[in-house]
């Protein structure tokens, strides 16, 4: 792993791939959640998906786990609602406040 400045000479080599490990923005994560739910046959509004991303602080490990959990929970009714989020998803922001 190298930082951005050190990676410049490496980018010129044909045998090196440079990968960005930054967190994705809220819009990208929300679209990922919505697409994952749609592939599983469960509807979710983009606003609700954004809220899920916010609850998980854009941490894709948490987002992925919580998305799968919500899909399993809502598969019969076919839709994930804000109420489902409030019932099933622990907010990381609350934990961060508790830590302080």
C-alpha positions in Angstrom: 0.0 0.0 0.0 1.3 3.4 -1.0 0.0 6.9 -0.6 -1.3 9.0 -3.6 2.0 10.8 -4.2 4.1 7.6 -4.2 1.7 5.9 -6.6 2.2 8.4 -9.5 5.4 6.6 -10.8 3.7 3.2 -10.4 0.7 4.2 -12.5 3.0 4.4 -15.5 3.9 0.7 -15.3 1.8 -1.6 -17.3 2.0 -4.4 -14.7 0.6 -2.3 -11.8 -3.1 -1.6 -11.0 -3.9 1.3 -8.7 -7.0 0.8 -6.6 -8.7 3.5 -4.5 -9.7 2.4 -1.1 -11.7 5.4 -0.1 -15.3 5.2 1.1 -17.9 5.6 -1.5 -20.2 8.6 -1.3 -23.8 8.3 0.0 -25.3 8.4 -3.5 -23.2 5.4 -4.7 -23.9 3.4 -1.6 -27.7 4.1 -1.8 -27.8 3.0 -5.4 -25.9 -0.2 -4.5 -28.5 -0.9 -1.8 -31.4 -0.3 -4.1 -29.9 -2.5 -6.8 -29.2 -5.3 -4.4 -32.7 -5.2 -3.1 -34.2 -5.1 -6.6 -32.2 -8.1 -7.7 -33.6 -10.0 -4.7 -37.1 -9.0 -5.6 -37.6 -6.5 -2.8 -38.5 -2.9 -3.4 -36.8 0.0 -1.4 -37.2 3.7 -2.0 -33.9 5.6 -2.7 -34.6 7.8 0.3 -34.9 4.7 2.6 -31.7 3.3 1.0 -29.9 6.6 1.8 -31.1 6.4 5.4 -29.7 2.9 5.7 -26.4 4.1 4.3 -26.4 6.9 6.9 -27.3 4.5 9.8 -24.2 2.4 8.8 -21.9 5.5 8.3 -21.2 4.3 4.7 -19.3 1.3 6.0 -19.9 -1.2 3.2 -19.4 -4.3 5.5 -22.2 -3.0 7.7 -24.3 -1.9 4.7 -24.0 -5.3 3.0 -24.9 -7.2 6.2 -27.8 -5.0 7.0 -29.1 -5.0 3.5 -29.1 -8.8 3.4 -30.8 -8.9 6.8 -33.5 -6.5 5.7 -34.1 -8.5 2.5 -34.6 -11.7 4.5 -37.0 -9.8 6.8 -39.0 -8.2 4.1 -39.0 -10.9 1.4 -42.6 -11.9 1.9 -44.1 -8.4 1.8 -41.7 -7.4 -1.0 -40.8 -4.0 0.3 -38.4 -2.5 2.9 -39.8 0.6 4.6 -38.4 3.2 7.0 -40.3 1.5 9.8 -38.4 -1.8 9.0 -35.1 0.2 9.2 -36.0 1.6 12.6 -37.0 -1.8 13.9 -34.1 -3.9 12.5 -31.0 -1.6 12.0 -28.8 -0.4 14.8 -27.6 3.2 14.2 -23.8 3.5 14.3 -24.1 7.2 15.0 -25.8 6.4 18.3 -22.9 4.1 19.2 -20.3 6.8 18.3 -22.1 9.3 20.7 -22.1 6.6 23.4 -18.3 6.1 22.9 -17.6 9.7 23.5 
